[in-house]
Amino acid sequence: MQPSLIERIIRDDVRAMGAYHVPDSHGLVKLDAMENPYQLPDALRAKLAARLAEVALNRYPVPSSEVLRARLKTVMDVPAGMDVLLGNGSDEIISMLSLAAAKPGAKVLAPVPGFVMYAMSAQFAGLEFVGVPLKADFTLDRAAMLAAMAEHQPAIIYLAYPNNPTGNLFDADDMEAIVRAAQGETCQSLVVVDEAYQPFAQDTWMPRLAEFGNLLVMRTVSKLGLAGIRLGYLAGAPAWLSQIDKVRPPYNVNVLTEATALFVLEHVDVLDQQAAQLRAERATVASALAALPGVTVYPSAANFLLVRVDDSARVFDGVLARKVLIKNVGKMHPLLANCLRVTVSTPEENAQFLVAFQAALQD
Ligand SMILES: *Cc1c(COP(=O)(O)O)cnc(C)c1O
């Protein structure tokens, strides 16, 4: 292939990008991606297999996924009068939001450090991304947010609740001030509260949807134990969702995902129990880490912990040498210098991690 042809066709910013890097985790205890370590119990897996065998693979999905949407609304307590839109993971919903809002010059604003897809997706769709640094303790810098909103007039503001990779829930009053300011005379924006970790936070903006005409709540089943099926959803007023739905690829949720999600929603108590177990484990791991000299553990409402050490690259390598894969986020943002992120897992895997981590600190 001639490089000149590639240069002529592929966008400069795309050619300049690195590929999304997923590290090889073969043979490792995988604690880098906030996956739920628990599978469904054997009896349910057998039932699911039977259910999936009945799925008509030769047919396109029903484009509106009406049954699944109705079920999600009930199970997830979506307020009356609100609708949900489905995505192939919430990553796809973020893409749809970018695409639908990509007027010339439009911007996306979010606190940083935050979820990287907000910025990437904005760039892909040709929107400018504005990152507003959190305070050093990872709380929202309300004044800086309001000032940046007035200056940049963003189309979309993302607030991850709790935030990734810091793990904390932002202060509700700070968030409300932002949502209200985005309805004001100096700034008019859509605010998307990203509740990917809601099962571990047990706190939500969902009931407040009716209160704010510029608010949408995004969730996913990924962190709840179904990362493999790729299903996210966006809840909010039908007037918003019907517009965003126009840029949705019509068959974005495949029939196997739909059938699996419907099945699992019949047994949501199993997932709730797993989430409760992980919340308890989170407390155990956090206090074990906090007891180690030179280690700072940050409060987490998610299924991961953010910890600061003296040299995150060295500790990451030491942990990896002991066959445990975590994530070194130390280079992601200056506020995260020497920070590591570790997913909370089963008691056995957490114990393995703690042994590896403690040894790595002394390397
Ligand atoms: C993991 C994550 C998502 C993406 O979830 P998918 O549904 O798997 O695409 C969205 N937002 C945040 C903050 C996340 O951490």
The ligand as an SDF file (V2000), in Angstrom:
LIG
                    3D

 15 15  0  0  0  0  0  0  0  0999 V2000
  -16.4360    1.2590   31.8750 C   0  0  0  0  0  0  0  0  0  0  0  0
  -17.0530    2.5910   31.7540 C   0  0  0  0  0  0  0  0  0  0  0  0
  -17.9670    2.8950   30.7410 C   0  0  0  0  0  0  0  0  0  0  0  0
  -18.1380    2.0250   29.5170 C   0  0  0  0  0  0  0  0  0  0  0  0
  -18.8740    0.9510   29.6850 O   0  0  0  0  0  0  0  0  0  0  0  0
  -19.3210   -0.0050   28.4880 P   0  0  0  0  0  0  0  0  0  0  0  0
  -20.7860   -0.0800   28.6880 O   0  0  0  0  0  0  0  0  0  0  0  0
  -18.6080   -1.2750   28.7540 O   0  0  0  0  0  0  0  0  0  0  0  0
  -18.9700    0.5900   27.1680 O   0  0  0  0  0  0  0  0  0  0  0  0
  -18.5820    4.1200   30.7330 C   0  0  0  0  0  0  0  0  0  0  0  0
  -18.2770    5.0540   31.6600 N   0  0  0  0  0  0  0  0  0  0  0  0
  -17.3820    4.8230   32.6240 C   0  0  0  0  0  0  0  0  0  0  0  0
  -17.0840    5.8970   33.6030 C   0  0  0  0  0  0  0  0  0  0  0  0
  -16.7310    3.5980   32.6930 C   0  0  0  0  0  0  0  0  0  0  0  0
  -15.7870    3.3990   33.6180 O   0  0  0  0  0  0  0  0  0  0  0  0
  1  2  1  0
  2  3  1  0
  2 14  2  0
  3  4  1  0
  3 10  2  0
  4  5  1  0
  5  6  1  0
  6  7  2  0
  6  8  1  0
  6  9  1  0
 10 11  1  0
 11 12  2  0
 12 13  1  0
 12 14  1  0
 14 15  1  0
M  END
$$$$
